[in-house]
Amino acid sequence: MQTEAFIQLIEKHPKKLLRFRDHQEDLVHPSYHVSEVKTAVFETVDCGAMTHRWTETILQLWLSGDPDSERAMEAGKVAKILDKVSRQIRVNPDAELRVEYGNDAFPPVVFHIGKVDVQDQEIVVFLRPPVLQCKLEERGGSCTGPEESTKKEKGGSCCSGTGCC
């Protein structure tokens, strides 16, 4: 989900509670708060020697020490936080929005947003773990299999001529 689309959604429903459901289908405890908003620029080179550049906006959720808190943040409050942040640092509206969260059961992970469900009293954001991918294979190329990884090709490459190393 793009940052701008998320902001527009929560601004449209400012009084609804903003809830997050982690990758194990558990609701994030309502004592969370947005402890940091990050913008990140990634510049990478994949195994096919192609460069990539993208930006992300990352909401970091932190569980407070108040286990009795039974009320999640309202969407409008999160929208105000994002507005304040965007006046202090550049937030790319087209950047993918990620959510960084961890608890006693798993370490902090920068999740993707799987889907968002607007309900009567709340907005539920479903978090999806990131997956590793081979961009060369996505473009129709192929990297070497494990059995070929020790073979040396012309020019000293460990690849089978695919150009992925």
JOVEN-V874990 format. One record per backbone hydrogen bond with DSSP energy under -0.5 kcal/mol. NH is the residue of the N-H (numbers start at 1). CO is the residue of the C=O. If there is no record, write none. Layout:
nh->NH co->CO
nh->NH co->CO
This chain:
nh->3 co->95
nh->4 co->93
nh->6 co->2
nh->7 co->3
nh->8 co->4
nh->9 co->5
nh->10 co->6
nh->11 co->7
nh->12 co->8
nh->13 co->9
nh->14 co->11
nh->16 co->13
nh->17 co->121
nh->18 co->73
nh->19 co->17
nh->19 co->123
nh->21 co->125
nh->22 co->20
nh->22 co->26
nh->25 co->22
nh->28 co->20
nh->32 co->29
nh->33 co->62
nh->35 co->33
nh->35 co->60
nh->36 co->60
nh->38 co->58
nh->40 co->56
nh->42 co->40
nh->42 co->54
nh->43 co->41
nh->44 co->52
nh->46 co->50
nh->49 co->46
nh->52 co->44
nh->54 co->42
nh->56 co->40
nh->57 co->96
nh->58 co->38
nh->59 co->57
nh->59 co->98
nh->60 co->36
nh->60 co->58
nh->61 co->59
nh->61 co->100
nh->62 co->33
nh->64 co->31
nh->64 co->62
nh->67 co->65
nh->69 co->66
nh->72 co->70
nh->75 co->16
nh->76 co->14
nh->77 co->74
nh->78 co->74
nh->79 co->75
nh->80 co->76
nh->81 co->77
nh->82 co->78
nh->83 co->79
nh->84 co->80
nh->85 co->81
nh->86 co->82
nh->87 co->83
nh->87 co->84
nh->88 co->84
nh->88 co->85
nh->89 co->85
nh->92 co->90
nh->93 co->91
nh->95 co->92
nh->96 co->55
nh->97 co->1
nh->98 co->57
nh->99 co->111
nh->100 co->59
nh->101 co->99
nh->101 co->109
nh->103 co->106
nh->109 co->101
nh->111 co->99
nh->111 co->109
nh->112 co->128
nh->114 co->112
nh->114 co->126
nh->115 co->126
nh->117 co->124
nh->118 co->116
nh->119 co->117
nh->119 co->122
nh->123 co->17
nh->124 co->117
nh->124 co->122
nh->125 co->19
nh->125 co->123
nh->126 co->115
nh->126 co->124
nh->127 co->21
nh->127 co->125
nh->128 co->112
nh->135 co->133
nh->138 co->134
nh->139 co->135
nh->140 co->137
nh->141 co->136
nh->148 co->145
nh->149 co->145
nh->149 co->146
nh->151 co->148
nh->153 co->151
nh->153 co->157
nh->156 co->153
nh->157 co->154
